[in-house]
Amino acid sequence: MSGDQILQLFSYLLPAVVTGAVAFYFFRLHTRNEDGRRRFLLHKDSQKETLPIRLQAYERMALFLERIALNSLVVRVSPTGKNKSDYENLLIKQIETEFEHNLSQQIYMSDSCWNIIKTAKNTTIQIIRSAGMSETDSPDKLREDILNQTMEKESPSNAALAYVKKEVSELWK
């Protein structure tokens, strides 16, 4: 092939290559946009179905936190006997039972929210145990000690409930 023929062949190929590259670029851009649109629509549809379930999970955990708040717990769960340690164990059992009943709700909330709820539960149990280590010997005195501790500082349940409310409010943003 002569130089002129190569130049002529190149002049025919160059527009075809440029047109092919532009077509490939636009096809790839269109495909990406379609994938993004499909993902958005799928996400939107799943949000419509999962939002009520997630809200229900947050509601159940808010109820759990309200039920294990020490001031409501000691009022709701009264001693069954005269033994202080039996009452302490009864309170802790109530908290653990409530928690186990709501264990599946963790899949609907963030890890940080779930960890804060677990921390509130564990801290509440620690408060009960530390009150149980006092010199008191009656369940009624233990109730009084627990209530006095909740008067002095914020309840772990209230702090966790505030975080749950904050996380729920972020669902609307």
C-alpha positions in Angstrom: 0.0 0.0 0.0 1.2 3.4 -0.8 1.2 6.4 1.6 -1.8 8.0 -0.1 -3.9 4.8 0.2 -3.0 4.5 3.9 -3.9 8.2 4.4 -7.2 7.7 2.5 -8.0 4.5 4.6 -7.2 6.4 7.8 -9.5 9.3 6.7 -12.3 6.8 6.3 -11.6 5.0 9.6 -11.2 8.1 11.8 -14.8 9.3 11.6 -16.1 5.7 12.1 -13.9 5.3 15.2 -14.9 8.7 16.6 -18.6 7.9 16.0 -18.2 4.5 17.6 -16.4 6.0 20.7 -19.1 8.7 21.1 -21.9 6.1 20.7 -20.2 3.8 23.3 -19.8 6.8 25.7 -23.5 7.8 25.4 -24.7 4.1 25.6 -22.6 3.7 28.8 -24.0 6.9 30.3 -27.5 5.9 29.4 -27.0 2.4 31.0 -25.6 4.0 34.2 -28.6 6.4 34.4 -31.0 3.6 33.9 -29.3 1.5 36.6 -29.5 4.5 39.0 -33.1 5.1 38.2 -34.0 1.4 38.7 -32.1 1.4 42.0 -33.9 4.6 43.1 -37.3 3.2 42.3 -36.5 -0.1 44.0 -35.3 1.8 47.1 -38.4 4.0 47.0 -40.7 1.0 46.8 -38.9 -0.9 49.6 -38.9 2.3 51.8 -42.7 2.4 51.3 -43.0 -1.1 52.6 -40.3 -1.1 55.3 -40.9 2.3 56.9 -44.0 1.2 58.8 -42.2 -1.9 60.1 -39.2 0.2 61.1 -41.4 2.7 62.9 -43.1 -0.1 64.7 -39.7 -1.4 65.8 -38.8 2.0 67.2 -42.2 2.2 68.9 -41.6 -1.1 70.6 -38.1 -0.1 71.7 -39.5 3.2 73.1 -42.1 1.2 75.0 -39.3 -1.1 76.3 -37.3 1.8 77.5 -40.3 3.3 79.2 -41.1 0.0 80.9 -37.5 -0.5 82.2 -37.2 3.1 83.4 -36.5 2.5 87.1 -39.2 4.8 88.4 -41.9 3.0 86.4 -40.4 -0.4 86.9 -40.4 -0.4 90.7 -43.9 1.0 90.7 -45.2 -1.6 88.3 -43.3 -4.6 89.8 -44.1 -4.9 93.5 -42.3 -7.3 95.8 -43.8 -10.7 96.2 -42.1 -11.5 99.5 -39.9 -10.1 102.3 -36.6 -11.0 100.7 -34.6 -8.1 99.2 -32.5 -10.3 96.9 -35.7 -12.0 95.5 -37.1 -8.6 94.6 -33.8 -7.5 93.0 -33.8 -10.7 90.9 -37.4 -10.2 90.0 -36.7 -6.7 88.7 -33.8 -7.9 86.7 -35.8 -10.8 85.3 -38.5 -8.4 84.2 -35.9 -6.3 82.3 -34.3 -9.4 80.7 -37.7 -10.8 79.7 -38.8 -7.5 78.1 -35.5 -7.3 76.3 -35.6 -10.8 74.9 -39.2 -10.2 73.8 -37.9 -7.3 71.7 -34.6 -8.8 70.5 -35.7 -9.1 66.9 -36.3 -5.3 66.6 -32.5 -4.8 66.2 -32.7 -5.6 62.5 -34.8 -2.5 61.8 -32.6 0.0 63.5 -29.0 1.2 63.3 -26.2 -0.6 65.2 -25.5 2.6 67.2 -29.2 2.9 68.3 -29.3 -0.8 69.3 -26.1 -0.5 71.2 -27.4 2.5 73.1 -30.6 0.5 74.0 -28.5 -2.4 75.2 -26.3 0.0 77.3 -29.4 1.5 78.9 -30.6 -2.0 79.8 -27.3 -3.0 81.2 -26.9 0.2 83.1 -30.4 -0.1 84.6 -29.5 -3.6 85.8 -26.2 -2.3 87.3 -28.2 0.4 89.2 -30.5 -2.3 90.6 -27.6 -4.5 91.6 -25.7 -1.6 93.2 -28.8 -0.6 95.2 -29.1 -4.3 96.2 -25.6 -4.2 97.7 -26.7 -1.6 100.2 -27.3 -2.4 103.9 -31.0 -2.5 103.5 -32.8 -5.7 104.2 -36.4 -5.2 102.9 -37.7 -5.0 99.4 -39.5 -1.8 100.2 -36.3 -0.1 101.3 -34.6 -1.4 98.1 -37.4 0.3 96.1 -36.8 3.5 97.9 -33.0 3.3 97.3 -33.6 2.7 93.6 -36.0 5.6 93.4 -33.5 7.8 95.2 -30.8 6.9 92.7 -33.0 7.9 89.8 -33.7 11.3 91.4 -30.0 12.2 91.5 -29.2 11.6 87.9 -30.8 11.1 84.5 -32.2 7.6 83.9 -30.4 5.5 81.3 -33.7 4.8 79.7 -34.4 8.5 79.2 -31.0 9.0 77.5 -31.6 6.1 75.2 -35.1 7.2 74.5 -33.8 10.6 73.4 -31.4 8.9 71.0 -34.3 6.7 69.6 -36.4 9.8 69.0 -33.5 11.5 67.3 -32.9 8.6 65.0 -36.7 8.4 64.1 -36.7 12.1 63.3 -33.8 11.4 60.8 -36.1 9.0 58.9 -38.1 12.0 57.7 -35.2 13.9 56.3 
